[in-house]
Amino acid sequence: MKIEKIQVLRGPNIWSIRRPNLIQMRLDLEEVEHLPTNKIDGFGERLERLIPSLITHRCSEGVEGGFFQRVEMGTWMGHVIEHVALEIQTIAGMDTGFGRTRETKSPGIYNVVFSYLEENSGVYAAEQSVEIARCLIEDQEYNIVECIQNLREIRELHRLGPSTGSIVEEAAARKIPWIRLGRNSLVQLGYGVNQQRFQATITGKTSSIAVDIACNKELTKRMLDEAAIPVPSGDLVSDEEGLRDVIAKIGYPIVLKPLDGNHGKGSSINVMDFETAMVGLEHAQNYGPNVIVERYITGYDFRILVINHKMVAAARRVPAHVIGDGELNIQQLIEKENLDPRRGYGHEKVLTEISVDKDTNELLEKLHYTLESVPKNGEIVYLKSTANLSTGGTSIDVTDMVHPENITMAERVSRIIGLDVCGIDIMAENLTQPLKESGGAILEVNAAPGFRMHLAPSEGLPRNVAAPVVDMLYPPGKPAKIPIIAVTGTNGKTTTTRLIAHIVKNNGYRVGFTTSDGIYIQNVMLTKGDTTGPISAEFVLKDPTVEFAVLETARGGILRSGLGFNSCDIGVLTNIKEDHLGMNDIHNLRDLTKVKQVVMDSVRKDGWSVLNADDEYSMRLMPELESKIALFSLHEDNPHMKKFAKEGKITCVYEEGFVTIKKGDWKIRIIKANNVPITMEGKAKFMISNVLAASLSTYLYGFEIDDIANSLRTLIPSPALTPGRLNIFKFKKFQVLIDFAHNPAGYEAIEDYLKNVEATKKIGIISGVGDRRDEDIRECGKIAGRMFDYIIIRNEKHLRGRTEEEINDLIITGIQQAGRSVSYESIPKEIEALKHAMSMAEEGTFITALSDVVTNAIDLVQEYQNREILEEGKLPIH
């Protein structure tokens, strides 16, 4: 077996719209293709022995143990690998259960697809599931324990922390999109101008001054003391003399902690003598020269959580500990405690496994214990000096027990320090009495307090403390998203995207859009190249200035990674034509339709799917779409348009020379097509189709007819605004057209336009694209033979595995099938081909360059045009 590639799908994809996080592994079974599981001696028994929990997989049998039944009856190894990949993730604390295994059209090659919770762990699970299958087939040992531990460690290394994760989950439950920014816990909620950012539990609203105050424990304590908030007596020291002076004032027991410490690092508590105090001073100074020394307050460790200046939760924290039974030693008691099913590795469960570290050994040493010591029955032995859950501590929810006076005090503290998310550490006998009565005190105020103790306490009610954070970031009425119009299809995507973006911009929005030539924010190109994939979409959605996104969405990005957004307001499908077939398991128009459908399925149910009624495969999607549907067509008598008219539905049609919105039988004419510059005076029918799609989608969004019409009048086709889309350059004796057409449908559109162009001679510069099917390359040659009088065959920049001779032979075969005598020659380099065509141009010649690298062709033609300007001493005509 051989893994050909592993892809991480992070958005809606061809396998599932609602399960965006999938691993897609392309697997070559090689000789195992001929070995179903029932043909491999002992395979099922070895699998059941290695991963017995697979018995819970019901598979198609629909009963517990169904998967093992399939293995016994005989199933293919790709199916086994899918289930193993899912189960080892589940055992490692990542319970996820969606999977699919499908054979491709290449014998023995399978796509094994399964869901993941953390993508690095998902990739590792893919690799190890294949290795597990190999070991089982060959009857070799496999260390499943090591595999599961590695999965856990990878997960903990890359996952969002429990606090961050809880806010993300709450946002996602409210349909608020989120994007992880970088590898840490910095997260963006929402899109564009409506985004909010947070990291751990520090939000974009958190005051940096407040964080500085909270991090300065001495300043915090002084500010609270001046506001009549109870705090322990003490002071700041940096040397032995200062330590003696403070102890003389406050007496024992004392606590020492670094001024700038956190999570209890460098702290020493309940210190009863000066020798131990000096050791504590040196320990604290490992984290900074200044150390807080204060009176040790007896009682229980409490945390009150205040969000947006309202108390939302309170918990009593208990350090990691064991309780003696008079028989087991401390090490055995720790092992027993770690068997509690609520405890797991890292943050995977409610509680964390207790580990033995320096802090543990120091605490035991103070008790004159070792790990081999046997505590008395009922004796509590504390193993950590702090009550952090990450070190094995436990928490008890006490939210409903907090005295109203303590609630008011906590909310005052949050305002005094200025924190929007505030964790207040209190030492007291209880919180049911006011602190001034119980003798308790506030020890610390924390910026970015952890939520885990409240989300999943070991005792008491769990509290959804993430909800008030999201409420604060997105109060009622505040949107999280920005409008998104996604454009997909085979031909016309870029032009339609540009038209929509132009209309949106002219209506006062700051628009970001992606195209096959670059990413634009408000018509300024920020990134050059083919930017029609999910990374480019995310670029726009992350930009805090963007108010409206128009996203060209091509097949390649969908197949590689899925969509870069979970949903859109309007989806536009221009057409579905032969292009890139035979690649990435997309062999025919049905396969291609499935890819394009991903975009249309992402349209909100109350949004609009805009479909081309003249395109057969687009129409096949109608019964499957859940959103509202509107159609556009170049033909008013199109049967789909007639049916929609009878039903009173909205369409956009080209009728009697007008671009017209129809509601049932009512007509609202937007503009005469020959007044839209991009249609070349109405001669370019395929451009009219793009105008229909853009007009319909913007009308559906809510723009006024007059505003749409005015926008259509002002988008002037040019290399700057519409590069490679019917760019015409006029010279004294001839004209040059540069277009991105690269497939049969694109060639036919150019052919239709050239029928309306008067010329003494039509010269075509064409090439075959290496990653197209033979029949597609031949068809392009055939169409070229019909529309040109003379053809120059050039070579593509990227041959994609073919030879120049192979491609050219296919083109020539097509030219010869055109049914007319056409002269042709081959000039490998595009620039040389263009130069040659212009040098041989006569009066009235029309040159058409169908180019894959439009920038190079445009630059050369403009250079020649500028040269003619200098010679003529006048400006060019566009």
N, C-alpha and C positions, 0 to 999 in steps of 0.2 A: 504494500500500500504506500501511496505517496500523496502528501498534501501539496496541491498545486498552488493554492493561495488561500489566505484567510482575510476576509473583509469584515470590518466593523461597521454595521449599519446603525446610525445614530438618530435617524428620523424615519417618518413613514416611508415604506418601501414596498417592493412588489410582493413581499410575503405577507405583510400585515400593515395596515394603517394604524391600528390601535396599539400595536406592540412595536414601538420604534427601536428598541434596543435589542438588536439581534446580531449574532455571529453567523456569517455565511462562509462555510469552508468548502472549497472545491477539492474533491477527493478522488484520486485515481485508485481504484481497488486493485488494479493490475491483475495478478493471477487469482486473487481472492474473489474476483467477480464470479468465478465458477465454483465457489465454495460457500453455499448457504450454511447457516449454523448447524443444521442437522447432519451435514456431511463432514463435520469436524469432530472427531472422537473426543468426548469429554468436555467439549466447549461449554455447554450449558451448566454443567456441574461446577466447572472452574469459575465461571462468571458469578454464579450464585454464592459460591464460597467467598469470593473476593469482595463482592458488593451485595450482601444479602438484602439491603434496604430497597433494592430494585423491585422487590416483591410488591411494593406499593404502586408501581406503575401499571395501570390498568390496560393501557394500549387499546387497540381496536376491539379487543375482547370485551372491554367494559367491566371487568371484574378484577379484584385484587389478584395479583399473580398473572394477569393477562399477558404482560410482556414476556415473562418466562415461558408461558405457553407458546407464544410466537417463536421464541428461540428454539423450543423443543420441536415444533412443527417444521421449522426452517425459515429463517428470514435473512435478509442481506446485511452485510457487515456495516453498511452506511447507517442502517436503521439502529443497529446495536450501538454504534458510536454516538449517535444522537442522544440515546437514552443515557448512556454512560456520562456524557458531557453534562447533561442536566443534573444527574444524581450526585456527581462528585461536587458540583456547586452547592447543591442542597445540603449535603453532609457538612460542607465548610461554612454553613450559615447563610447561604444565599439561595433561598428557596425560590425557584423560578421554573415554570413548567411548560413553556411553549416550544414545540419543535416540529420540523418538517424535514423529510429526506426525499429528494426527487432525483431520478436519473435524468441526465442530459441526453441530447441526441447523439453524443459521442459514447459508444459502448464502454461500460465500466467506469465512466466518470459521473460522479454524483455531487449534487449540492446538498450538504448537510447543514441545516439551519437550526439554531436554537437560541433561546433568549438568555440574557445575562443581566445581572444587577450592577456589576463593576466590570468595565470592558477589559482591563488588563487580566483580570481573573478569568473572564470569558475566553480570551485568546489562549491562555494557559490551559484551560479546560479542554479546548479544541485539540491542542497538541497532545495533551496527556491521554485523552480518550482514544486517540489513534494508537498511541503507544500501549495503552492497556489492552486494546483489541489484539495488537500484534503479539503481546506476551501471552495472552490467553490462547491464541491460535497455535503458537509455538510451544505451549506448555512451559513457559518461563515464569520465574518469580517476578512479582511486581510489588513495590513498597507503597501500598495504598495510604498508609498512615503519613508517610513523608509527603505524598502528593496533596493530601488534604491540608496538612500544615502549611505547605507552600502556598496553596490557594488562599488560606487565611491571611498569611503574611503579605501576599500581594494585595489582597483586598484592603487590609489595614493601611498599607503604604499609600494607596491611591484614592481610597474612598473619601467622601465627605464625612466630616465628623458628625456625631449624633445631633448636636445642636443645629448645625448648618443643614443637615439632612432633614430635620424635622420642619424647618421653615420652608425648604424646597418642597417637601411632601404636601404641606398645607397649601402652598401656592399652587402646586399642580392640581390639587383637589378642587381649587377654585378656577381652574382653566387658565391660570396665569402662566405664561411660558417662562422658562428660565434657561440661562446659558452659564456654564462654568467658565470663568475667566482665568486662564492659566491652570496650573496644577494644584494650587492650594485651595483654600476654602472661600475664595472671592467669587461671588455669584451675582449675576445680573438677573433681576426679575423684570419681566415686561420687555417691550421693544422700543427702540428709538427714543423720542422725546419723553415717553412715558415710563422709561426704565427707572428702577431703583436698585441700588447695589448694597450688598452687605457681605461681611466676612466674619465667620463664626457668628457671634451675636452683636457685633458692632455694625451699625447700619450707616447709610449715607447721611442720616440725620443726626448721628452721634457727634457731639461737640468734641473737637480735638482738645480743647482746654479742659473739658470735663474728664477726658481720659487721662490727661497729664496730672490732674488733681488726684484722681483715684489711684494712679500709679505711685504717687508720692504719699506714702502712708502717714508720714508726720504731718504734712499739710492737711490731709483729709481729717486726721484726728483733731487738729487744732480748729479747723472750720466747724466741725461738728460740736466740739466742746463749747465754742463761742455761741453756738446756736442752741445751747442747753440740751444737747443730745448726749446721753450717758456713754462715755468711753472710758477705757481703763487708764488709770494714772500711769505716767511713765515719761520717758524722754528719749532723745536721740543721742547715741554715743558712738565714738570711733576709736576709743582706746581704753586701757585698763582703768585709768584715773576716772574717766567719765562713767565707766561701769560702776565703780565703787560709789560715786556720788549718787547715782540714780537709785542703787539698791538701798543706800542709807535713807533715802527719802521714802521709798515705797515698800521696802521690806520684801521678804520671800512669801510665797513662791513667785517666780517671774517667768516671762516668756521673752525669748530673743528671736528676732526675725530681720532679715535684710530689708532695708528701706525700699529697694526696688524689686523685691522678690515676688514670686507668684506660685500658686499651686502648693504652698507649704514648703517650697524648696529653701533649704538653709535654716529652717526654724528649729528651735528647741523649746519644749514646753515643760511646765511644772518643775522648773529648776529650783533646787532647795539649798544650794551652797555655792560659795564663790568659785571654788575649783571647777565645778561643773559649768558655772556661768562663763568662765574664761574659755573653756572648751567650746561652749555655744557661741561665744563672740567670734572666735577664730573660724568656726564653721560658717557662720553667717557672712563673714567677710570674704568668703570665697565668691560671693555674689555681688559684692560691693563694699566700699569702705565704711559706709554709714549703716548703723544697726539700731533698730527700735528695741528698747527694753521697757517692758511695761508689766504691771501687776498681772499675775495669772488669775483669771476669773474662773471659778469653779462652776460646773453645771454641764449642760448639754450644748452640743454644737448645732446651731440652727442657721438655715439660709432662707431669707425672704427675697423673693423675686418681684421686682417692680418694673413694669413695662408701660411706657408713655405716662409715667407718674401715677400709675394705678397698681396696687398690689394684686398679683395674679396667682401667686403660689407661695407656700412655705413648706419647708421640710426639715426634719431632724436628721442630721448626718452622724453615722456611726463608723468609726475607723474599722478597717479589716481586723477581724478577731476570730478566735476559736474558743469554744467552751469545753473545758476538761470533763472527762468521764471517769478519771481515776485509772484508766487502763491504757489508752493510746497516748503515744508521745506527741509532741507538737507537730512534727513533720507528718505523722499519720493523720492527725486531726485536720491539717491543711489539705491533705490529699482527699480526705473524706468530704470536707467542705466544698472542694472543687468539683466533686461529683454531683453537686446540686445542679439539676438541669437548667436552672436559671442563670448559671454562671457559664461564661464562654470566653473565647479568645478576643482580646481587644474590646470593641464595642458591639460585638455581634449579638449579645443577649442583654437582659435586664441588668445582670451583674457581671463583673469581670473576675476572672480567675485570680486567686491570691498567689502572688509570687514572693519568694524570699529574696530580699535585697539588703543593702547596707543598713537601711533604716530598721528593718526587721531585726537584724542581728544586734544592733545597738540597743533596741528596746528590750530584747531578751537578756542582753548582758546586764542591763540595769536591774532586772529581776533575778539575776544570777541563774538564768535558764540558758539551755541550748536547745537545738531542735530535737534532741533526744530526751529532753526532760518530759516527765509525765505530770501534767497539772492535776490538781485535785478535782473531784467530781463537782461540777457547777462553777468552777473557777473560770473567769473570763480573762483571756490573755490577748492583749492588743498587739497587733503585728505591724501597724503603721502609726506614725505620729500624727497624720492628718486623715481626714475623713473623705478624701477624694474617691469617687466611684471608680476612677481609672486605675486605682491601686487596690481595688477589692473591697472598698467601703460599701456600706448599705445606706439606704435612705428610707425615712418614714414620713409619709405625707401628713402635715399638721395644718393645712391651709384653713380648714374650718374651725380651728381651735384658737386662732390668733385674736387677741384682745383688740377691740376697736382702737384703743389708744396706741397700741403698737402698730396697727395698720397706718394710722395717721402719721406716726413718727417715721415709718419706713418711706411713706410717700413724700414727706418733708425732706428726708435724706436725699432722695433721688433729685429733688429740685435744688437743694443746697449744693450738691456736687454738680448737677446739671446733666445727668445721664438719662438717655431715653430708655436704655435697657440696663438695669442696675441690679446687681446681686449684693445683698447686705448680709454679712456674717455676724452672727450674734451668739454670745455665750451667756446662757441663762439656765435656771432650773426649769423654766417653762416659758411659753409665750401666752399662756392664758391670763397672766397677770401683766400689768404694765411693768416695763423694765425697772422703773424707779422703785417699784415695790418688791420685785423679785431679786433686785441686786444685780441684774444682768447688765451687759454692756455691748456696744457695737465694736467689733474687733477690726473689721475691714469693710471697705466698699469696693466692689469689683466691677470694672468695665469688662464686657464680653463674658458674662457669667455662663457657666455650662447649664444646659437645660435637662440633661439626662436624668438627674435625680428627681425631677418633677414629671418628666414624660413617662418614666417607668420606675416608680418607687418599689422597693422590695416589700413595703407594707403600705396600705392605704390606697386612696384613689389616685389614678394617674391624671395629670392635668395637661391639657393641650395648650401649653404656654407658647407654642409657635403661632397660634391663631391671633393673639393680640399684637404680635409683631407685624403680621401681614395686614391686620386692621389698621395699624399705625401707618404703614407704608402706603396702603391703598384704602383710604377711608371711603365710605359710600359715595358713589358718583365719580370717583377718580378712575379713569381707564388705565389698564396695564398695557394693552396692545396698541398698535397703530394699524390703519387700514393696509391690507396687502392684496394686491392683484397679481396672480401668478399666471404666466403665459407659457404654454408648452405647445408642442406640435412638431412637424417635420420642417416645413418651410414657412417663412414669414414671421417667425417668433421675434427676431430682433426689431424689425420694422414696427410690428404691432406694439412691442414693449416701448419703443421710443415714442410712438404716437400717443399711447396712454400716458406716459410720463410727461410729455409735453402738455397735454390737456390738464393733467393734475397740477403741474407747475403753474400754468396760466390761471388756475383757479385759486392761487394763493398759498398752496402747500409747499413746504420744503421737501422735495421728493428725492429719494434715493432709488437708483435702478441698476440692474445688472443686465449685461448683454454679452454676446459672443465676442465683442471687441473691448470690453472694459467695464469697470464699476464707476458709476457716476453719482455724485451728490450735487443736486441742483445744477446739472449740465457740466460740472467740472469732473473730468476723468481723473480718478484717484489711483486706479490700478489698471494696467493695460493687459490685454490678452483675453482668452476665452474664459469668461467669469460667470458661467451659467450653472455652477454646481452649488452644493450646500455651504461650502466655506465662504463663497462670495455672498450668498444670501445672508449668512450670519454677519458678514462684514457690515452690510447695510443695516441690519436689525440691531447691531451693537452701537451704531453711530447715534450719539445722544442729540444730534441736531435734526435727525430725519423724522418727518411727520407723516410720511406716506411712502410705502414701498411698492415698487413694480418690479417683479422678479422674473426674468427669463429663466426657464427651468428646462434643461436639456436632459436627454436620456442618460448620458454618461454619468452625471453626478448622481442621478437616482439609483443607477445600478451599482455605483461604487460605494455610496454612503447613505443613500436615502435622501429625503428632503431636508432642507435647512430650516424648516418651519413646520409646526404641527398642524396648523390650519390657516386658511386664507379666506378672505371675504368673497372674492370672485376668482374663478379659474377660467382661463381662456384656452381653448384647444383650436389651433389654426387649421390643422389637417393632419392626416396620418398617411404618409407615402413611403415608398421604398427608399431606405437610406440606412446605411450601417448594418444591413441585414447580414446574418452569418457571423456576427460578433457577440461575445458575452451571452451565448445561448439565446440570442434573439434571431430567429431564423425566418420568420414570416411576419406579415402584418398583424396577425392575431397576437403574436408575442409582443410586437411593438406597441399595440394598443394597450396591452396589460401594463406596460411601463408608463405610458402617458396617463393611464387611468389613475395612477398614484396621485397625480396632481389634482385631478378632478374629485377624487375621493376625499381629498383634504379640505375641500370647500365646506364651510359651515352649513348646517342644515337649513339655516335661514339665509344663506348666501346664494350666489348664482353661478351656475356652470354655463359658460357661453360656448356654444358648439357651432361648427360649420355644417349647415344642412346640405351642402353640396358634396360633402365627403362621406363616403360609405361607412368607413370604420368608425368615424366620429359618431355617426348616428347609431351604430350598434351599442354604444355605451349608454344611451338614454335610459333604458329600463333598469340599469344597475346603479344609477346615481341617486343619492338621497337628497341632494340640494335642489333648489329651484332651477329650472332650465330655460334658457333663452337661445334662439337660433338666429344665425345670419346667413344670407345667401346672395349670390349674384343674380338669382333668377326668381322672379316673383311667383312663377308657376311651379316652383319646386313643391312636390307633394307633401313634404314635411312642413313646409311653410304654410301651405294651404290648410293642413290639419291644425296647426297651431293657431291660425287665424280663426278657424271655426270655434276653437276652444277659448278664444279671447285672450290668448297669451301674447307675450311681447316678443317681437322679432325685429331684425334690422335688414333691409333689403335694398338692392340697387334696382331702382325702377324709373324708367323714363329719364335716365341720366342723373337721377338724384340719389343721395344717400338718405334713406328714409327709415324712421322708426315706425313700426306698426303695432297697434294694440287692437287685436281682433281685426276689424275692417277699417279702423281709423288710421289715418296716415299723418305723421308729423315729419315733414321734410326738414332735414338738417342743412344740407348744402348740395349744390350741384357738383358732381364728381369732378368735372373739368376745372373747377375752381379750387380744387385741392392740389397744391403743387406736386405732392409726392406721387400722384397718379399720372403724371406726364400728360396733362390735358385730357385725362380720361382714357388714354391709350393703353395704359398698363393695367389690365384687368386684375392681375394678382395683387397689385397695390390697392385697388379698390376693395378687394376682399379684406386686406389688412385694415383699411379705413373702416369698413363695416364692423369688424371685430372690436376695434378700439372705440368707435362711437357707441356701440351697444353696451360695452362693459362700463364705460364712464357714465352713460345715461342711467344704467341700472344702479350705479353707486349713488347717483343723485345730482349730478351736474346738470346745469340748465342747457337747453338746446342751443341757445345763442352763444353760450360760452364754449361749447364743443365746436360749433361752426367756426368761431373766431380763431380758436386754437388750430383747427385743421388748415385754415388759410395761411397760418404763419409758420408752419414747419416747412422750411424750404429745403429740398433735398440737396445735399452737398457733402463733400468728403469730411467736413467737420461735424455735421449733425447726423448724417446717415452714411457712414463710410461703407463702401462696398454694396450699397443698395441702390441700383440704377443711377450711379454717378455718371453723368454725361459731361464731357469736356468738348467745347466747340473750338475748332481751329478754322483758319481761313478757307481751306479746301476740303476738310474732312472733319468727322466727329469720332470721338472715342467713348464707348460705354464700358464701365467697369462694374462687374457684379459678382456676388459671392456664390452664384448658382453652382451646385456641385453634385446634383443628383438628377435623375430623369424628370421629376416633377418640376424642379427648378429650371432645367433646360426648356421644358415645354412652356413655362411661364415666359421665358425670354423669347421663345419662338413666337408666342402669341403677340408679344409687344412688337417684335420686329416686323410683323405683318403690316403694322401701321406706320412703319418708318420707310420713307422714300429714299432710295440710295442708288447710285450707279453701280456700286459693288459693295457686297457685304462680306467682310473678312472676319473670321472667328479665330480666337486663340483659346485653345481648350487643353484639358489634360484629364487623365483618368486618376481617380483616387484609389490608392493601393488597398485600402481596407473595405472596398465595396466588392460585391459579388461580380463574377464575370458577366452575367447578363445585364447588370446595371451599367457597367462600363461600356459594353457594346451598345446598349440603348442610348446612352449619352452620345456616342459616336454617330448613331443613326439619326438622332434629332439634329445634331450639328450638321450632318450631311443634307438635311432638309432645309435648314435656315441660312446656311452660309454659301457664298460662291467660291470662297477660298478658305482653307483651314490651315492653321499653323498648330502643330501638336507640340506641346512643351512637356516637361517633366515636373511632377509634383516635388515639393521640397522633401516630403517624407514619403518614401515608397512603401513603408509598412510591410516589409517582408517580400515584396515582389521585385522583379527586375524591370528596368525601363522598357526593354524589348517586349516583355510579356504584356505590359499595360498598353503600349503603343499598338501591338498587334490586335488587341481586343478593340481599341478605338477604330483602327483602320477597317476591321471587319464590319463594325457598325456603320462607318461612313459608306462602305460599299453596299450595304443593305438599304441605303436611303432611297434608292430608285432613281437617282439622277447622277450625272457625271460631275464630280466635284474634285478640283485639284487640291492637293495637300502636300505639306512638307513637315519635317520634324526639326525643331530648334530647341535643344534641351533646356536652356536657361530662359526663365520667364522674361527678364529684362531685355535680353537679346531678341526674343520673339517680339516683344512690344516695339522695340526700335525698328526691327525689320518691317513690321506691319505698317508703321507710320512712314517709313522711307518709301514704301511701295504704294502708298495711298494716292489715288488720283482725285480729281475734282468730283465731289459728291460721294466719296467713299465713307462707309460707316463701319468702324472697327469695334468689335465686341470682344473684350477680354474677360473670360470667366476665370477668376483668380481665387486661389485659396489664401494667398497672402496679399490682401488688398492694399495694405499700406505701401508695400514696395512698388506696386503697379501705379498707385495714385501719385506717389512721389515722383516717379519718372515722367508721367504724363504732365503733371504740373510744372516740372522743370522745362519740358518742351514748350508748354504753353507760355511760361514766363519768357522764354527765349523769343518766342514769336511776338510777344508784347513789346519787348525791347526793340525788336526789329521794326515793328509797325508803329511803335510810339503811341499805343492806345490800350485801353483796358479791355480785358476779355469779356465775352458775353457768356453768362451762365444760364 
